[in-house]
Amino acid sequence: MIEGPPNGRPNLVKPLRKIALSQDRGSGERTMKTILLAACLTLVAAEAQAISRYDPTHMSCGKVQSTIARQGAVILRYKSTRVPGLPLYDRYVQSQQFCTMGEVRTRAYVPSADTKSCPVYNCKRPDNERHFRRRFFHND
């Protein structure tokens, strides 16, 4: 029998609260599982985007090229020959698919252990404004 207040009417508020709380608990568990799953996927994606760094002056040109081909994209860091002590670095890629939208793959050269100019590729934004000026506003 349901106990009620002194007026003799049954108290239906307490059972409704219990039902509402038990339904929220299930929803809360689902929400927590969703948040946990999203956090795990974010960590996996962050690991997948890690990029390796190398010093090409300690590798042969063939090794530099094969490393880029194997990993798809790497950062090469080396010292400038023109300005002593100035470190230079850039992201070098295997193919156009490693460039972001609006960039194109261009030929670049880096020093290696066996040559001063090892041919590799990096991504650059095309300078369309310069091309436009050269085409239409050149002085003849």
N, C-alpha and C positions, 0 to 999 in steps of 0.2 A: 504494500500500500504506500502511496506517495504521501509524505508528510507535508503538511501545509502550515501556513501561519495561523494564528489564533482565530482568524475569521472563518476558518473552515474550508477555504478554497485551496485547491492543490497549487503548489509552487512549481510552475513549469519553466521558470527562467534558468535555474541551475542545470537541469538536464540539457537544455538547448546550448548553453555555454560549453558544456563538456563535449557535445557533438561538434560544435564549431571549432574548438581547440584541437580535437583529434583530426579533423579534416585539414586544418592548417599545418599540423605536424607533417603529414604526408607531402603536402605541397612544399613545405620548407625543405624537406629531405631532397625532393626532386630539384629544387632550386640550388641547393648546396652541391648536389652531384653535377649539375650543369656548370656551375661556377668552377668546380674542381676540374672538370673535363676541359673547359676552356683554358684554364691556367696551364694544364699539362700540354695542351696543343700549342700554346704560345711558347712554352719552353722548348718544345721540339722544333718549332719553326725558327726560333732564335739560334739554336745549335746548327740548323741546316744552312743558315746564312753566314756562318763564320767563314772568314777568308784567310788563307795562309799568307805569310809574309816571308820573303826570301831576299838574300843579297846576291844579285847575279854575278858580282865580281869574284865570288867564291865557287862559281859553277861554270862549266863549259857552255858554249852557246847552244849546243844540242840538248844539254840537260835543262837549260832554261826553257827552250821551246817545248821539250817533252813534258816538263812540269806544268806549263800553261795548258798544253793539250790534255793532260790527264785530269787536271783540276777544273778546267774551264775558265777560271778567273783567279788571278793572284795579285798580290801587291809586291812590287819589286822596289827595293830601297837601296840606294847607293850614293856615294859621295860625288859631288860635282867636280869636274876636271877644271872648270874655269874659275870657280870661287872655292878656294880651299876651306874645308870644314863644313860646307853647306850640304846638308843631306837632301837628296832628291828622291821622290817616290811617286808612283802612279799605279793605277789598276790596269793590268794587262789581261787581255781576253783571248780565248780561242776562236770565237766566232761572233757574228752579229747578234745571235740570240742572248748573249751575255750583256749587251748594251741596253740601256733604258730607252724608253720611247723618246724620239727626238734626237737620239745620238746615232752616229755612224761609226763603223769600225775603220780605223785609219792605221797606216803603217807607222811604226815608231822604231827607234833603235836604242838599245841599252848596252852598256859595257858588260863584258863577261870576262871570265878568266883567260880565255884564249883569243878574244878579238875585242877591238874597241867599239864595234857597232854590230850587235847581234839583232837581226830583224825580228820584231814581234809586232803585236797589234794592241791598240788601246781604243777607247771610246771617246769621241769628241762630238760636241755640238757643231753642226755646220754653220759657218758664218755667212748666212744668206744676205745680210745687209751689205757686207763688203763686196760680194759678188754683184749685187744690184748696182752699187755705186760704180764699180769697175766697168760694168756693161753699159750703163746709160750716162754716166757723168765723167767719163775719162776725158782728159785734155789731149787733143791731137794737134 
